[in-house]
Amino acid sequence: MEDFVVRVLEADNPWLLKSDVGEWYHKFLPEKYLPRDTQLSPDHRVCLVVGPRQVGKSTLIWKYLSERKTPALFLNCEEPALRQWLTSPALVWEDLCKLVDPPVPLFFEEVRQLSEAGLFLKGLVDKRIGVPIIATGSSSFDLESKTRESLAGRAVRYLMLPLSLHETAQQPDYPEIMLARHYQNQAQKMLCYGGYPTVLLSKEPQKELAGLVESFIIRDASDRFRIRYPAAFRKVLELAASQIGNLCNYSEWSALAGISNDTVSEYVNLLQETHVIKLIRPFVGGKRAELTSSPKVYFIDNGIRNLVFGGFQSVENRPDRGPLWENFAFTEIYKHLNPLLDSIHYWRSKAGAEVDFIIKSQGRIAACEIKSGDLRGKLPRASRSFIEAYQPGLFLAVSNHSHPSISVGGTEVRFIRLFELAEAIKAWSIN
């Protein structure tokens, strides 16, 4: 092992020089740690944590390692000296065994920076080294392109997104009435500012969001993904933000952005892969009257959407209140689904009947209708049409008031408030 590599490792891992491990871990943890629902369970495979920047991937790992109360070797793959060294799994492991005895867990930060990230991690797994291997990447776009084939069966993937309402509002000691009010207040904040940890904890959330958009969306798109037309890319982002909950019209976006349909499609796919937006496809259940073509667009984070388009004025007085509620409901559902087992769709018939969200999980379906006002315990006609056609196991009618449940054709219909949505989905998906 070259001396300059040893010096970098010692600088990043002062415990190698007998410094206190607990103090070292403490440096990487925020003063106020917001517990995440994601629980890491490393085994003989790579524990691969992906997602947008600044959602807390590294913090989650540092928290996990600190609770073990034993050392781990931190390897920052953005460090040029380490990238030069991290090429041969066999030789690297031989060097590490000489450096640390006994071996300790390995934490690869931004592993996508390695030229052959997938092959390198595969080599370590195949050597059966007997210690946890944990790695992070800023997005699934570039990380998975290098690791998908190499790490088939050799990695457990954890997708981290901005905080959910449940994660930000946990107050277990509150009485039930106060807890409901607490969740409602937090939901109002997140409707405007979203769920990025740095944003929610900041006294200047708009400034933090501006930094996220410029640094992690616009600049990354231009520099890392070599976007040819940055101004057009920003325009596509703005168009998506202005039309949350609506059908995508690539031809219209193409004309407004001054680029081809294919380039619009490329930019939309990039925004999806970097966890900025999500397209959901129509639910196809075999009925000939269903609409089965265009997807709808939603943002993964309301705050990013409002920074790009819409602003931060009070939700109660803004014209896009309905779409904001619908987008936030989407994020709450999406964050609580298993990406391997579950999917989310919308339903619309050619006659115009529509249901906002259809959730499919292991052969079962549930449906969800979102209204920013009060449904008063009454189900919209389109919702009844869907229930009659498909008999979902559960139908959630979400508004700003709760009402007693009813049964429609054998389907349980629950009238719940927005902050109760995620728990209702989670309970249904695991039953």
NORTAKA-V582532 format. One record per pair of residues at least 12 apart in sequence whose ideal C-beta (glycine too) atoms are under 6 Angstrom apart, sorted by sequence separation. I is the first residue (numbers start at 0). J is the second residue. D is the distance in whole Angstrom. If there is no record, write none. Layout:
# NORTAKA-V582532
i={I:I}
j={J:J}
d={D:D}
This chain:
# NORTAKA-V582532
i={192:220:354:355:402:168:343:344:355:401:168:238:249:280:354:355:368:401:343:401:278:279:394:168:342:167:278:393:394:395:396:397:341:366:391:276:277:390:397:235:340:386:164:234:276:374:386:397:35:39:110:374:386:111:231:274:301:366:373:104:301:365:373:376:104:105:106:107:108:231:364:365:373:85:102:117:121:235:298:353:354:365:366:367:368:369:370:395:116:117:121:124:297:352:363:111:116:72:76:88:111:118:235:354:71:77:117:121:161:162:297:352:28:70:71:72:73:74:75:76:117:161:27:76:88:92:161:232:378:393:71:77:88:76:92:76:239:376:346:24:328:325:324:247:246:247:324:246:247:20:295:321:320:243:243:14:239:290:289:290:12:288:12:288:11:282:365:11:240:279:280:282:279:279:240:241:240:360:237:7:236:237:7:60:45:282:4:3:244:56:243:4:244:243:52:335:45:46:47:48:49:45:331:335:41:49:331:335:328:332:49:0:208:212:208:56:198:54:284:47:54:193:50:193:44:45:46:47:48:49:50:193:44:50:192:44:190:191:37:191:190:36:35:140:139:140:190:138:190:161:55:53:53:52:163:160:51:186:186:183:182:164:165}
j={204:232:366:367:414:181:356:357:368:414:182:252:263:294:368:369:382:415:358:416:294:295:410:185:359:185:296:411:412:413:414:415:360:385:410:296:297:410:417:256:361:407:186:256:298:396:408:420:59:63:134:398:410:136:256:299:326:391:398:130:327:391:399:402:131:132:133:134:135:258:391:392:400:113:130:145:149:263:326:381:382:393:394:395:396:397:398:423:145:146:150:153:326:381:392:141:146:103:107:119:142:149:266:385:103:109:149:153:193:194:329:384:61:103:104:105:106:107:108:109:150:194:61:110:122:126:195:266:412:427:106:112:123:112:128:113:276:414:385:65:369:369:369:293:293:294:371:295:296:70:345:371:371:297:298:70:296:347:348:349:72:348:73:349:73:344:427:75:304:343:344:346:344:345:307:308:308:428:307:78:307:308:80:133:120:357:80:80:322:135:322:84:325:326:137:421:132:133:134:135:136:134:420:424:131:139:421:425:420:424:142:94:302:306:306:159:302:159:389:154:161:300:158:301:153:154:155:156:157:158:159:302:154:160:302:155:301:305:157:311:314:166:166:272:272:273:323:273:327:300:196:195:197:215:334:334:274:417:418:418:418:418:421}
d={5:6:5:6:4:6:6:4:5:6:5:5:5:5:6:5:5:5:5:5:4:5:5:4:5:6:6:6:5:6:5:6:4:6:6:6:5:6:6:5:6:5:6:4:6:5:6:5:6:5:4:5:5:4:5:5:6:5:5:5:5:5:6:4:4:5:5:4:6:5:5:6:5:6:5:5:4:6:6:5:6:4:5:4:5:5:5:6:5:4:6:4:5:4:5:5:6:5:6:6:4:5:5:5:5:5:3:6:6:4:4:5:6:5:4:5:5:5:5:5:5:4:4:5:3:6:5:5:6:5:5:5:5:4:6:6:5:6:6:4:5:5:6:6:4:5:4:6:5:5:5:5:5:6:6:5:5:5:6:6:6:5:6:5:5:4:5:6:5:5:6:4:6:6:4:5:4:5:6:6:6:6:5:6:5:4:6:5:5:5:5:5:5:5:5:5:5:4:5:5:5:6:5:5:4:5:4:5:6:6:6:4:5:5:4:5:6:5:6:5:6:4:6:4:5:4:6:5:5:6:4:3:5:6:4:5:6:6:6:5:5:6:6:4:6:5:5:4:5:5:5:6:6:5:5:5:5:5:5:6:4:6:6}
